[in-house]
Amino acid sequence: MAKKNNFDGPTRLIDASSRRPVRQYTMSGEYYVRASASRHFWGRVLDGVVFLAAYSVLCLLVVAVRKAMENNLATLELAYNDAFFYALFAGLWFVGLFVYGMVWGTSGLFGDRAAHMRSVRIQDGTTSGAWTGGWRAIAWSFIPLYIFLIVGSMFEVANVDHSPGYIPLDLDSGLAQGKPPIEDLALLAKEEAQARVHGGLPKLYGRNPDARP
């Protein structure tokens, strides 16, 4: 991809296909396009639904095994050990999340595929990797924080992918398909209109309105 010398995030370019703003990775300077807030939101909702469904199936299997243990004298005492099963449910939750996050950090989750996006670092567009992805999944498993972040993802100003430093990359953008970005003609027209208005203002004491001679 083309690069610029000033890696300041937003640019004066738009995507050739989606007409969404083109931005720059803060360290590498390469161009990218964020997935829309709505696609990001529903993709992450789908991820949550899939994980909860899988976790529910595991819990049902554990309950079935516990019932079977109650009919066996060798395992009867363990079957009535509530603390053991509470710990087992908690372990399944966090281990399952970590494994789910490992997939998220490497190849992407169901929500990523459905929304045609990918969670990448804002510095250089790389994925988090399995280890970091697992811990990111653990982090958003705290429900109040997760709800806050998922609602925040609906707004462009807070469109981070669940953790600071990550963004939802639009895989359907023209840029991702190899099309070069184009100038934002609407922004250019707005600036030209402002320049005409500025040029038509009267000078004050021989100076322009911005105090320039």
MDTraj code that builds the backbone (N, CA, C; nanometers):
import mdtraj as md
import numpy as np

residues = "MET ALA LYS LYS ASN ASN PHE ASP GLY PRO THR ARG LEU ILE ASP ALA SER SER ARG ARG PRO VAL ARG GLN TYR THR MET SER GLY GLU TYR TYR VAL ARG ALA SER ALA SER ARG HIS PHE TRP GLY ARG VAL LEU ASP GLY VAL VAL PHE LEU ALA ALA TYR SER VAL LEU CYS LEU LEU VAL VAL ALA VAL ARG LYS ALA MET GLU ASN ASN LEU ALA THR LEU GLU LEU ALA TYR ASN ASP ALA PHE PHE TYR ALA LEU PHE ALA GLY LEU TRP PHE VAL GLY LEU PHE VAL TYR GLY MET VAL TRP GLY THR SER GLY LEU PHE GLY ASP ARG ALA ALA HIS MET ARG SER VAL ARG ILE GLN ASP GLY THR THR SER GLY ALA TRP THR GLY GLY TRP ARG ALA ILE ALA TRP SER PHE ILE PRO LEU TYR ILE PHE LEU ILE VAL GLY SER MET PHE GLU VAL ALA ASN VAL ASP HIS SER PRO GLY TYR ILE PRO LEU ASP LEU ASP SER GLY LEU ALA GLN GLY LYS PRO PRO ILE GLU ASP LEU ALA LEU LEU ALA LYS GLU GLU ALA GLN ALA ARG VAL HIS GLY GLY LEU PRO LYS LEU TYR GLY ARG ASN PRO ASP ALA ARG PRO".split()
xyz = np.array([
    [0.0829, -0.1195, 0.0000],
    [0.0000, 0.0000, 0.0000],
    [0.0869, 0.1253, 0.0000],
    [0.0274, 0.2346, -0.0486],
    [0.0991, 0.3612, -0.0492],
    [0.1132, 0.4141, 0.0928],
    [0.2137, 0.4971, 0.1141],
    [0.2377, 0.5533, 0.2461],
    [0.2505, 0.7041, 0.2366],
    [0.2267, 0.7695, 0.3507],
    [0.2508, 0.9114, 0.3629],
    [0.3556, 0.9317, 0.4716],
    [0.4084, 1.0513, 0.4784],
    [0.5117, 1.0778, 0.5769],
    [0.4558, 1.1132, 0.7139],
    [0.3330, 1.1637, 0.7187],
    [0.2731, 1.2048, 0.8449],
    [0.1658, 1.1049, 0.8847],
    [0.1948, 1.0217, 0.9824],
    [0.1030, 0.9146, 1.0193],
    [0.0101, 0.9633, 1.1301],
    [-0.0906, 1.0385, 1.0935],
    [-0.1763, 1.1034, 1.1919],
    [-0.3178, 1.0469, 1.1951],
    [-0.3396, 0.9251, 1.1456],
    [-0.4734, 0.8652, 1.1518],
    [-0.5585, 0.9013, 1.0323],
    [-0.6517, 0.9992, 1.0454],
    [-0.7383, 1.0357, 0.9330],
    [-0.6602, 1.0995, 0.8185],
    [-0.7144, 1.0899, 0.6987],
    [-0.6527, 1.1507, 0.5810],
    [-0.7579, 1.2316, 0.5066],
    [-0.7203, 1.2879, 0.3944],
    [-0.8139, 1.3610, 0.3089],
    [-0.8660, 1.2710, 0.1975],
    [-0.8571, 1.1414, 0.2169],
    [-0.8976, 1.0446, 0.1156],
    [-1.0196, 0.9655, 0.1617],
    [-1.0911, 0.9080, 0.0644],
    [-1.2025, 0.8187, 0.0942],
    [-1.1862, 0.6905, 0.0131],
    [-1.2561, 0.5869, 0.0569],
    [-1.2478, 0.4586, -0.0116],
    [-1.3223, 0.4650, -0.1442],
    [-1.2655, 0.4051, -0.2470],
    [-1.3251, 0.4116, -0.3808],
    [-1.4576, 0.3374, -0.3886],
    [-1.4789, 0.2364, -0.3052],
    [-1.6019, 0.1570, -0.3111],
    [-1.7043, 0.2005, -0.2078],
    [-1.6635, 0.2085, -0.0823],
    [-1.7587, 0.2371, 0.0257],
    [-1.7764, 0.3851, 0.0529],
    [-1.6856, 0.4681, 0.0040],
    [-1.6851, 0.6122, 0.0289],
    [-1.6660, 0.6447, 0.1770],
    [-1.6135, 0.5500, 0.2524],
    [-1.5832, 0.5747, 0.3928],
    [-1.4441, 0.6371, 0.4048],
    [-1.4184, 0.7117, 0.5137],
    [-1.2881, 0.7777, 0.5288],
    [-1.1730, 0.6780, 0.5313],
    [-1.0651, 0.7140, 0.4674],
    [-0.9425, 0.6342, 0.4696],
    [-0.8527, 0.6893, 0.5797],
    [-0.7988, 0.5999, 0.6603],
    [-0.7113, 0.6392, 0.7699],
    [-0.5738, 0.5753, 0.7522],
    [-0.4844, 0.6096, 0.8447],
    [-0.3490, 0.5538, 0.8415],
    [-0.3178, 0.4841, 0.9727],
    [-0.2480, 0.3711, 0.9632],
    [-0.1943, 0.3098, 1.0839],
    [-0.0904, 0.4042, 1.1427],
    [-0.0934, 0.4186, 1.2731],
    [-0.0143, 0.5234, 1.3368],
    [0.1366, 0.5013, 1.3285],
    [0.1806, 0.3781, 1.3123],
    [0.3247, 0.3522, 1.3042],
    [0.3710, 0.3199, 1.1626],
    [0.2991, 0.2326, 1.0941],
    [0.3441, 0.1917, 0.9605],
    [0.3076, 0.2930, 0.8533],
    [0.2012, 0.3707, 0.8761],
    [0.1596, 0.4692, 0.7779],
    [0.0765, 0.4152, 0.6643],
    [0.0492, 0.2859, 0.6607],
    [-0.0320, 0.2288, 0.5536],
    [-0.1786, 0.2696, 0.5715],
    [-0.2491, 0.2741, 0.4594],
    [-0.3892, 0.3140, 0.4614],
    [-0.4793, 0.1970, 0.4995],
    [-0.5921, 0.2305, 0.5624],
    [-0.6924, 0.1290, 0.5939],
    [-0.8290, 0.1950, 0.6049],
    [-0.9333, 0.1131, 0.6043],
    [-1.0712, 0.1606, 0.6199],
    [-1.1361, 0.0818, 0.7325],
    [-1.1976, 0.1516, 0.8244],
    [-1.2672, 0.0848, 0.9337],
    [-1.4001, 0.0274, 0.8868],
    [-1.4388, -0.0839, 0.9483],
    [-1.5737, -0.1356, 0.9259],
    [-1.6730, -0.0386, 0.9885],
    [-1.7928, -0.0329, 0.9339],
    [-1.8935, 0.0583, 0.9869],
    [-1.9304, 0.0195, 1.1293],
    [-1.9830, 0.1155, 1.2040],
    [-2.0195, 0.0903, 1.3433],
    [-2.1264, -0.0177, 1.3547],
    [-2.2227, -0.0177, 1.2631],
    [-2.3303, -0.1172, 1.2708],
    [-2.2778, -0.2585, 1.2443],
    [-2.1909, -0.2732, 1.1452],
    [-2.1325, -0.4054, 1.1177],
    [-2.0479, -0.4531, 1.2348],
    [-1.9720, -0.3629, 1.2920],
    [-1.8904, -0.3972, 1.4080],
    [-1.9780, -0.4421, 1.5243],
    [-2.0847, -0.3682, 1.5497],
    [-2.1747, -0.3998, 1.6613],
    [-2.2372, -0.5375, 1.6452],
    [-2.2992, -0.5629, 1.5308],
    [-2.3684, -0.6901, 1.5114],
    [-2.2711, -0.8070, 1.5001],
    [-2.1519, -0.7813, 1.4497],
    [-2.0515, -0.8870, 1.4469],
    [-2.0117, -0.9309, 1.5863],
    [-1.9919, -0.8351, 1.6768],
    [-1.9552, -0.8685, 1.8132],
    [-2.0722, -0.9300, 1.8902],
    [-2.1943, -0.8867, 1.8599],
    [-2.3114, -0.9507, 1.9210],
    [-2.3171, -1.0976, 1.8809],
    [-2.2916, -1.1258, 1.7532],
    [-2.2913, -1.2645, 1.7065],
    [-2.1833, -1.3457, 1.7779],
    [-2.0665, -1.2865, 1.7976],
    [-1.9604, -1.3558, 1.8707],
    [-2.0059, -1.3941, 2.0108],
    [-2.0724, -1.3001, 2.0786],
    [-2.1204, -1.3282, 2.2130],
    [-2.2241, -1.4381, 2.2156],
    [-2.3155, -1.4357, 2.1188],
    [-2.4209, -1.5375, 2.1123],
    [-2.3604, -1.6755, 2.0879],
    [-2.2654, -1.6836, 1.9963],
    [-2.2025, -1.8127, 1.9650],
    [-2.1296, -1.8682, 2.0868],
    [-2.0559, -1.7823, 2.1566],
    [-1.9838, -1.8319, 2.2741],
    [-2.0794, -1.8778, 2.3828],
    [-2.1835, -1.7997, 2.4099],
    [-2.2786, -1.8381, 2.5139],
    [-2.3495, -1.9682, 2.4788],
    [-2.3795, -1.9875, 2.3511],
    [-2.4433, -2.1127, 2.3088],
    [-2.3498, -2.2310, 2.3318],
    [-2.2227, -2.2148, 2.2946],
    [-2.1257, -2.3228, 2.3148],
    [-2.1047, -2.3507, 2.4632],
    [-2.0990, -2.2449, 2.5433],
    [-2.0809, -2.2626, 2.6878],
    [-2.2016, -2.3320, 2.7497],
    [-2.3202, -2.2981, 2.7033],
    [-2.4415, -2.3619, 2.7546],
    [-2.4412, -2.5115, 2.7257],
    [-2.3954, -2.5493, 2.6071],
    [-2.3874, -2.6916, 2.5720],
    [-2.2909, -2.7640, 2.6656],
    [-2.1759, -2.7022, 2.6934],
    [-2.0793, -2.7631, 2.7850],
    [-2.1384, -2.7795, 2.9247],
    [-2.2113, -2.6774, 2.9697],
    [-2.2731, -2.6851, 3.1025],
    [-2.3771, -2.7961, 3.1089],
    [-2.4552, -2.8115, 3.0036],
    [-2.5548, -2.9190, 3.0003],
    [-2.4870, -3.0559, 3.0048],
    [-2.3743, -3.0682, 2.9376],
    [-2.2996, -3.1942, 2.9425],
    [-2.2485, -3.2222, 3.0837],
    [-2.2006, -3.1177, 3.1514],
    [-2.1528, -3.1348, 3.2887],
    [-2.2671, -3.1764, 3.3804],
    [-2.3838, -3.1149, 3.3630],
    [-2.5007, -3.1509, 3.4440],
    [-2.5390, -3.2966, 3.4206],
    [-2.5342, -3.3394, 3.2952],
    [-2.5677, -3.4789, 3.2639],
    [-2.4676, -3.5748, 3.3278],
    [-2.3393, -3.5387, 3.3238],
    [-2.2368, -3.6225, 3.3860],
    [-2.2571, -3.6281, 3.5373],
    [-2.2943, -3.5146, 3.5963],
    [-2.3176, -3.5116, 3.7414],
    [-2.4339, -3.6024, 3.7800],
    [-2.5387, -3.6006, 3.7016],
    [-2.6523, -3.6890, 3.7282],
    [-2.6094, -3.8351, 3.7221],
    [-2.5256, -3.8668, 3.6241],
    [-2.4775, -4.0043, 3.6125],
    [-2.3892, -4.0423, 3.7313],
    [-2.3116, -3.9467, 3.7817],
    [-2.2255, -3.9729, 3.8966],
    [-2.3058, -4.0009, 4.0228],
    [-2.4253, -3.9443, 4.0318],
    [-2.5096, -3.9664, 4.1490],
    [-2.5565, -4.1109, 4.1590],
    [-2.5532, -4.1824, 4.0494],
    [-2.5970, -4.3220, 4.0481],
    [-2.4812, -4.4198, 4.0641],
    [-2.3627, -4.3668, 4.0907],
    [-2.2441, -4.4509, 4.1068],
    [-2.1861, -4.4272, 4.2461],
    [-2.1746, -4.5329, 4.3252],
    [-2.1262, -4.5186, 4.4621],
    [-1.9848, -4.4618, 4.4671],
    [-1.9032, -4.4935, 4.3690],
    [-1.7644, -4.4470, 4.3684],
    [-1.7543, -4.2958, 4.3492],
    [-1.8512, -4.2369, 4.2830],
    [-1.8471, -4.0928, 4.2540],
    [-1.9595, -4.0170, 4.3228],
    [-2.0315, -4.0842, 4.4120],
    [-2.1487, -4.0218, 4.4750],
    [-2.1107, -3.8988, 4.5562],
    [-2.0031, -3.9082, 4.6326],
    [-1.9618, -3.7956, 4.7172],
    [-1.9225, -3.6752, 4.6332],
    [-1.8471, -3.6991, 4.5251],
    [-1.8071, -3.5888, 4.4372],
    [-1.9275, -3.5283, 4.3662],
    [-2.0264, -3.6116, 4.3349],
    [-2.1449, -3.5624, 4.2643],
    [-2.2208, -3.4592, 4.3464],
    [-2.2125, -3.4691, 4.4794],
    [-2.2836, -3.3754, 4.5665],
    [-2.1925, -3.2654, 4.6202],
    [-2.0766, -3.2537, 4.5613],
    [-1.9829, -3.1485, 4.6005],
    [-2.0095, -3.0251, 4.5139],
    [-2.0936, -2.9347, 4.5646],
    [-2.1311, -2.8159, 4.4868],
    [-2.0109, -2.7277, 4.4548],
    [-1.9198, -2.7135, 4.5495],
    [-1.8037, -2.6267, 4.5274],
    [-1.7214, -2.6744, 4.4082],
    [-1.7082, -2.8059, 4.3949],
    [-1.6322, -2.8600, 4.2825],
    [-1.6959, -2.8214, 4.1497],
    [-1.8276, -2.8332, 4.1418],
    [-1.8940, -2.8047, 4.0147],
    [-1.9021, -2.6552, 3.9863],
    [-1.9134, -2.5724, 4.0903],
    [-1.9072, -2.4282, 4.0678],
    [-1.7702, -2.3894, 4.0113],
    [-1.6656, -2.4488, 4.0685],
    [-1.5303, -2.4218, 4.0178],
    [-1.5141, -2.4734, 3.8754],
    [-1.5769, -2.5875, 3.8472],
    [-1.5683, -2.6436, 3.7123],
    [-1.6371, -2.5535, 3.6107],
    [-1.7549, -2.5011, 3.6471],
    [-1.8259, -2.4096, 3.5569],
    [-1.7429, -2.2834, 3.5317],
    [-1.6819, -2.2305, 3.6381],
    [-1.5976, -2.1112, 3.6222],
    [-1.4762, -2.1420, 3.5350],
    [-1.4167, -2.2592, 3.5571],
    [-1.3016, -2.2968, 3.4759],
    [-1.3370, -2.3117, 3.3294],
    [-1.4519, -2.3729, 3.3027],
    [-1.4968, -2.3873, 3.1639],
    [-1.5200, -2.2511, 3.1000],
    [-1.5742, -2.1571, 3.1782],
    [-1.6005, -2.0224, 3.1265],
    [-1.4710, -1.9553, 3.0809],
    [-1.3718, -1.9512, 3.1689],
    [-1.2498, -1.8779, 3.1372],
    [-1.1604, -1.9528, 3.0385],
    [-1.1523, -2.0837, 3.0510],
    [-1.0742, -2.1602, 2.9535],
    [-1.1387, -2.1518, 2.8157],
    [-1.2726, -2.1642, 2.8126],
    [-1.3435, -2.1519, 2.6852],
    [-1.3235, -2.0158, 2.6222],
    [-1.3285, -1.9112, 2.7054],
    [-1.3053, -1.7761, 2.6547],
    [-1.1644, -1.7606, 2.5994],
    [-1.0687, -1.8162, 2.6715],
    [-0.9304, -1.8021, 2.6267],
    [-0.9094, -1.8706, 2.4918],
    [-0.9646, -1.9901, 2.4774],
    [-0.9532, -2.0613, 2.3497],
    [-1.0252, -1.9841, 2.2398],
    [-1.1437, -1.9321, 2.2719],
    [-1.2196, -1.8524, 2.1754],
    [-1.1390, -1.7296, 2.1339],
    [-1.0734, -1.6663, 2.2331],
    [-0.9913, -1.5497, 2.2035],
    [-0.8688, -1.5824, 2.1208],
    [-0.8146, -1.7020, 2.1385],
    [-0.7006, -1.7431, 2.0570],
    [-0.7389, -1.7496, 1.9095],
    [-0.8599, -1.7982, 1.8838],
    [-0.9094, -1.7998, 1.7453],
    [-0.9310, -1.6575, 1.6970],
    [-0.9863, -1.5729, 1.7843],
    [-1.0114, -1.4324, 1.7517],
    [-0.8815, -1.3631, 1.7123],
    [-0.7740, -1.3902, 1.7851],
    [-0.6478, -1.3220, 1.7604],
    [-0.5691, -1.3746, 1.6421],
    [-0.6134, -1.4849, 1.5831],
    [-0.5401, -1.5419, 1.4695],
    [-0.6220, -1.5383, 1.3405],
    [-0.7278, -1.6171, 1.3353],
    [-0.8049, -1.6269, 1.2107],
    [-0.9368, -1.5521, 1.2140],
    [-0.9786, -1.5016, 1.3317],
    [-1.1043, -1.4285, 1.3403],
    [-1.2201, -1.5178, 1.3814],
    [-1.3208, -1.4579, 1.4453],
    [-1.4364, -1.5310, 1.4957],
    [-1.5505, -1.5314, 1.3952],
    [-1.6625, -1.5920, 1.4357],
    [-1.7802, -1.5977, 1.3489],
    [-1.8294, -1.4573, 1.3149],
    [-1.8277, -1.3684, 1.4144],
    [-1.8719, -1.2320, 1.3895],
    [-1.7835, -1.1596, 1.2902],
    [-1.6522, -1.1836, 1.2978],
    [-1.5594, -1.1241, 1.2014],
    [-1.5917, -1.1693, 1.0594],
    [-1.6177, -1.2984, 1.0460],
    [-1.6450, -1.3530, 0.9126],
    [-1.7793, -1.3045, 0.8596],
    [-1.8799, -1.3013, 0.9478],
    [-2.0127, -1.2573, 0.9047],
    [-2.0131, -1.1100, 0.8665],
    [-1.9395, -1.0286, 0.9412],
    [-1.9352, -0.8847, 0.9149],
    [-1.8243, -0.8462, 0.8182],
    [-1.7469, -0.9438, 0.7721],
    [-1.6358, -0.9182, 0.6796],
    [-1.5417, -0.8117, 0.7355],
    [-1.4952, -0.8373, 0.8582],
    [-1.4013, -0.7457, 0.9220],
    [-1.2965, -0.8281, 0.9957],
    [-1.1957, -0.7602, 1.0467],
    [-1.0900, -0.8269, 1.1216],
    [-1.0374, -0.7309, 1.2273],
    [-1.0181, -0.7811, 1.3471],
    [-0.9646, -0.6993, 1.4552],
    [-0.8126, -0.6913, 1.4418],
    [-0.7608, -0.5692, 1.4213],
    [-0.6166, -0.5502, 1.4009],
    [-0.5664, -0.4343, 1.4855],
    [-0.4355, -0.4314, 1.5045],
    [-0.3740, -0.3228, 1.5801],
    [-0.3776, -0.1937, 1.4991],
    [-0.4050, -0.0842, 1.5689],
    [-0.4117, 0.0445, 1.5006],
    [-0.2720, 0.0943, 1.4625],
    [-0.1674, 0.0384, 1.5236],
    [-0.0316, 0.0828, 1.4908],
    [0.0134, 0.0354, 1.3534],
    [-0.0145, -0.0926, 1.3208],
    [0.0418, -0.1461, 1.1970],
    [-0.0481, -0.2453, 1.1237],
    [-0.1704, -0.2681, 1.1729],
    [-0.2629, -0.3566, 1.1028],
    [-0.2405, -0.5042, 1.1255],
    [-0.1581, -0.5413, 1.2225],
    [-0.1360, -0.6828, 1.2507],
    [-0.2402, -0.7341, 1.3497],
    [-0.2664, -0.8651, 1.3458],
    [-0.3582, -0.9251, 1.4421],
    [-0.2875, -0.9429, 1.5766],
    [-0.3655, -0.9635, 1.6800],
    [-0.3086, -0.9709, 1.8146],
    [-0.2303, -1.0987, 1.8391],
    [-0.2646, -1.2056, 1.7674],
    [-0.2023, -1.3348, 1.7934],
    [-0.2809, -1.4131, 1.8968],
    [-0.2508, -1.5408, 1.9094],
    [-0.3300, -1.6296, 1.9950],
    [-0.3232, -1.5899, 2.1423],
    [-0.2036, -1.5657, 2.1942],
    [-0.1878, -1.5382, 2.3364],
    [-0.2596, -1.4100, 2.3776],
    [-0.2326, -1.3008, 2.3074],
    [-0.2979, -1.1739, 2.3392],
    [-0.4475, -1.1815, 2.3123],
    [-0.4854, -1.2501, 2.2055],
    [-0.6271, -1.2654, 2.1753],
    [-0.7024, -1.3355, 2.2866],
    [-0.6402, -1.4361, 2.3468],
    [-0.7035, -1.5053, 2.4582],
    [-0.7270, -1.4144, 2.5766],
    [-0.6275, -1.3328, 2.6106],
    [-0.6437, -1.2420, 2.7236],
    [-0.7402, -1.1291, 2.6918],
    [-0.7478, -1.0876, 2.5677],
    [-0.8473, -0.9862, 2.5302],
    [-0.9881, -1.0405, 2.5502],
    [-1.0087, -1.1665, 2.5144],
    [-1.1402, -1.2275, 2.5340],
    [-1.1744, -1.2368, 2.6821],
    [-1.0755, -1.2701, 2.7650],
    [-1.0979, -1.2738, 2.9096],
    [-1.1385, -1.1349, 2.9592],
    [-1.0728, -1.0317, 2.9078],
    [-1.0983, -0.8954, 2.9532],
    [-1.2423, -0.8530, 2.9266],
    [-1.2950, -0.8837, 2.8065],
    [-1.4316, -0.8388, 2.7784],
    [-1.5361, -0.9342, 2.8318],
    [-1.4947, -1.0408, 2.8998],
    [-1.5927, -1.1310, 2.9605],
    [-1.6567, -1.0709, 3.0842],
    [-1.5963, -0.9661, 3.1378],
    [-1.6590, -0.8974, 3.2495],
    [-1.7772, -0.8177, 3.1945],
    [-1.8958, -0.8667, 3.2196],
    [-2.0175, -0.8226, 3.1511],
    [-2.0387, -0.6712, 3.1529],
    [-2.0282, -0.6012, 3.2660],
    [-2.0508, -0.4554, 3.2614],
    [-1.9569, -0.3845, 3.1650],
    [-1.8290, -0.4227, 3.1676],
    [-1.7329, -0.3611, 3.0758],
    [-1.7666, -0.3966, 2.9319],
    [-1.8064, -0.5215, 2.9094],
    [-1.8404, -0.5657, 2.7745],
    [-1.9586, -0.4863, 2.7197],
    [-2.0619, -0.4674, 2.8036],
    [-2.1793, -0.3915, 2.7595],
    [-2.1393, -0.2483, 2.7255],
    [-2.0551, -0.1884, 2.8100],
    [-2.0099, -0.0518, 2.7846],
    [-1.9370, -0.0414, 2.6515],
    [-1.8481, -0.1362, 2.6247],
    [-1.7698, -0.1320, 2.5016],
    [-1.8543, -0.1630, 2.3793],
    [-1.9483, -0.2570, 2.3918],
    [-2.0287, -0.2950, 2.2759],
    [-2.1230, -0.1823, 2.2365],
    [-2.1756, -0.1083, 2.3373],
    [-2.2601, 0.0070, 2.3067],
    [-2.1746, 0.1189, 2.2486],
    [-2.0553, 0.1368, 2.3047],
    [-1.9654, 0.2393, 2.2531],
    [-1.9245, 0.2155, 2.1097],
    [-1.9230, 0.0887, 2.0691],
    [-1.8821, 0.0567, 1.9324],
    [-1.9832, 0.1045, 1.8294],
    [-2.1043, 0.1427, 1.8743],
    [-2.2065, 0.1907, 1.7817],
    [-2.1775, 0.3328, 1.7353],
    [-2.0869, 0.4008, 1.8033],
    [-2.0554, 0.5391, 1.7698],
    [-1.9172, 0.5457, 1.7060],
    [-1.9070, 0.6189, 1.5978],
    [-1.7818, 0.6254, 1.5232],
    [-1.6677, 0.6781, 1.6094],
    [-1.6987, 0.7713, 1.7014],
    [-1.5919, 0.8311, 1.7816],
    [-1.5322, 0.7314, 1.8785],
    [-1.6050, 0.6234, 1.9090],
    [-1.5545, 0.5223, 2.0023],
    [-1.5415, 0.3877, 1.9340],
    [-1.5153, 0.3904, 1.8061],
    [-1.5176, 0.2660, 1.7288],
    [-1.3864, 0.1898, 1.7421],
    [-1.3569, 0.1484, 1.8644],
    [-1.2421, 0.0621, 1.8892],
    [-1.2926, -0.0787, 1.9077],
    [-1.2083, -0.1737, 1.8801],
    [-1.2527, -0.3125, 1.8828],
    [-1.2288, -0.3752, 2.0194],
    [-1.3086, -0.3332, 2.1184],
    [-1.3110, -0.3912, 2.2524],
    [-1.1918, -0.3593, 2.3395],
    [-1.0870, -0.3147, 2.2872],
    [-0.9731, -0.2794, 2.3699],
    [-0.8942, -0.1699, 2.3005],
    [-0.8364, -0.0773, 2.3776],
    [-0.7612, 0.0323, 2.3171],
    [-0.6492, -0.0202, 2.2284],
    [-0.6296, 0.0478, 2.1157],
    [-0.5217, 0.0085, 2.0263],
    [-0.5619, -0.0871, 1.9167],
    [-0.6900, -0.1261, 1.9111],
    [-0.7379, -0.2166, 1.8064],
    [-0.8558, -0.1533, 1.7341],
    [-0.8671, -0.1842, 1.6054],
    [-0.9774, -0.1314, 1.5251],
    [-1.0372, -0.2451, 1.4418],
    [-1.1660, -0.2324, 1.4034],
    [-1.2269, -0.3322, 1.3145],
    [-1.1971, -0.2978, 1.1689],
    [-1.1106, -0.3720, 1.1055],
    [-1.0697, -0.3463, 0.9674],
    [-1.1767, -0.3956, 0.8705],
    [-1.2157, -0.3110, 0.7762],
    [-1.3171, -0.3459, 0.6763],
    [-1.2526, -0.4275, 0.5639],
    [-1.2889, -0.5547, 0.5563],
    [-1.2332, -0.6420, 0.4526],
    [-1.3078, -0.6300, 0.3202],
    [-1.4211, -0.5591, 0.3203],
    [-1.4983, -0.5391, 0.1979],
    [-1.4660, -0.4071, 0.1293],
    [-1.3816, -0.3269, 0.1886],
    [-1.3519, -0.1956, 0.1313],
    [-1.2771, -0.2104, -0.0006],
    [-1.2870, -0.1065, -0.0820],
    [-1.2120, -0.1072, -0.2067],
    [-1.0628, -0.1143, -0.1824],
    [-1.0174, -0.0496, -0.0751],
    [-0.8756, -0.0518, -0.0415],
    [-0.8286, -0.1942, -0.0131],
    [-0.9115, -0.2702, 0.0594],
    [-0.8758, -0.4092, 0.0886],
    [-0.8762, -0.4954, -0.0370],
    [-0.9520, -0.4528, -0.1388],
    [-0.9580, -0.5272, -0.2647],
    [-0.8536, -0.4796, -0.3652],
    [-0.7680, -0.3877, -0.3241],
    [-0.6606, -0.3419, -0.4108],
    [-0.6889, -0.2133, -0.4859],
    [-0.8043, -0.1502, -0.4618],
    [-0.8360, -0.0241, -0.5292],
    [-0.7721, 0.0923, -0.4539],
    [-0.7068, 0.1830, -0.5227],
    [-0.6447, 0.2970, -0.4542],
    [-0.7507, 0.3925, -0.4009],
    [-0.7222, 0.4618, -0.2918],
    [-0.8179, 0.5605, -0.2393],
    [-0.8280, 0.6804, -0.3312],
    [-0.9340, 0.7572, -0.3151],
    [-0.9573, 0.8750, -0.3988],
    [-0.9718, 0.9981, -0.3103],
    [-0.9585, 1.1143, -0.3717],
    [-0.9738, 1.2396, -0.2981],
    [-1.1177, 1.2551, -0.2499],
    [-1.1322, 1.3129, -0.1316],
    [-1.2645, 1.3412, -0.0770],
    [-1.3149, 1.4712, -0.1390],
    [-1.3935, 1.4585, -0.2467],
    [-1.4400, 1.5772, -0.3194],
    [-1.5323, 1.6632, -0.2349],
    [-1.6099, 1.6002, -0.1463],
    [-1.6997, 1.6771, -0.0602],
    [-1.6197, 1.7662, 0.0343],
    [-1.5120, 1.7124, 0.0890],
    [-1.4265, 1.7923, 0.1767],
    [-1.3588, 1.9034, 0.0984],
    [-1.3142, 1.8718, -0.0229],
    [-1.2497, 1.9724, -0.1065],
    [-1.3463, 2.0855, -0.1401],
    [-1.4708, 2.0508, -0.1752],
    [-1.5708, 2.1524, -0.2073],
    [-1.6018, 2.2387, -0.0855],
    [-1.6075, 2.1766, 0.0317],
    [-1.6345, 2.2517, 0.1542],
    [-1.5231, 2.3510, 0.1831],
    [-1.3994, 2.3082, 0.1648],
    [-1.2862, 2.3970, 0.1899],
    [-1.2821, 2.5106, 0.0892],
    [-1.3168, 2.4809, -0.0368],
    [-1.3193, 2.5867, -0.1382],
    [-1.4280, 2.6882, -0.1070],
    [-1.5433, 2.6396, -0.0599],
    [-1.6514, 2.7313, -0.0239],
    [-1.6108, 2.8190, 0.0937],
    [-1.5438, 2.7604, 0.1918],
    [-1.4968, 2.8386, 0.3055],
    [-1.3936, 2.9412, 0.2626],
    [-1.3088, 2.9032, 0.1660],
    [-1.2071, 2.9963, 0.1176],
    [-1.2715, 3.1141, 0.0451],
    [-1.3790, 3.0857, -0.0317],
    [-1.4478, 3.1943, -0.1022],
    [-1.5144, 3.2896, -0.0035],
    [-1.5764, 3.2320, 0.0997],
    [-1.6392, 3.3173, 0.2013],
    [-1.5341, 3.3998, 0.2733],
    [-1.4229, 3.3361, 0.3060],
    [-1.3145, 3.4056, 0.3747],
    [-1.2577, 3.5164, 0.2875],
    [-1.2442, 3.4882, 0.1584],
    [-1.1890, 3.5880, 0.0680],
    [-1.2811, 3.7060, 0.0466],
    [-1.4116, 3.6863, 0.0685],
    [-1.5065, 3.7951, 0.0483],
    [-1.5259, 3.8836, 0.1686],
    [-1.4667, 3.8475, 0.2826],
    [-1.4812, 3.9296, 0.4024],
    [-1.3985, 4.0569, 0.3892],
    [-1.4481, 4.1683, 0.4406],
    [-1.3735, 4.2951, 0.4299],
    [-1.2497, 4.2940, 0.5185],
    [-1.1472, 4.3659, 0.4716],
    [-1.0257, 4.3781, 0.5512],
    [-1.0466, 4.4811, 0.6614],
    [-0.9825, 4.4566, 0.7736],
    [-0.9925, 4.5479, 0.8870],
    [-0.8563, 4.6124, 0.9092],
    [-0.8499, 4.7435, 0.8914],
    [-0.7249, 4.8170, 0.9047],
    [-0.6174, 4.7604, 0.8131],
    [-0.6598, 4.7247, 0.6912],
    [-0.5644, 4.6775, 0.5932],
    [-0.5210, 4.5340, 0.6115],
    [-0.5893, 4.4629, 0.7000],
    [-0.5526, 4.3237, 0.7245],
    [-0.6706, 4.2318, 0.6957],
    [-0.6398, 4.1042, 0.6689],
    [-0.7440, 4.0042, 0.6512],
    [-0.8118, 3.9763, 0.7849],
    [-0.9294, 3.9145, 0.7843],
    [-0.9996, 3.8847, 0.9097],
    [-0.9179, 3.8010, 1.0064],
    [-0.8208, 3.7242, 0.9567],
    [-0.7383, 3.6440, 1.0478],
    [-0.6124, 3.7196, 1.0903],
    [-0.6119, 3.8516, 1.0675],
    [-0.5047, 3.9420, 1.1114],
    [-0.3808, 3.9342, 1.0252],
    [-0.3877, 3.8619, 0.9105],
    [-0.2727, 3.8603, 0.8211],
    [-0.2734, 3.9866, 0.7354],
    [-0.1570, 4.0422, 0.6976],
    [-0.1523, 4.1624, 0.6127],
    [-0.2126, 4.1335, 0.4762],
])
top = md.Topology()
chain = top.add_chain()
for i, resn in enumerate(residues, 1):
    res = top.add_residue(resn, chain, resSeq=i)
    for name in ("N", "CA", "C"):
        top.add_atom(name, md.element.get_by_symbol(name[0]), res)
traj = md.Trajectory(xyz[None], top)
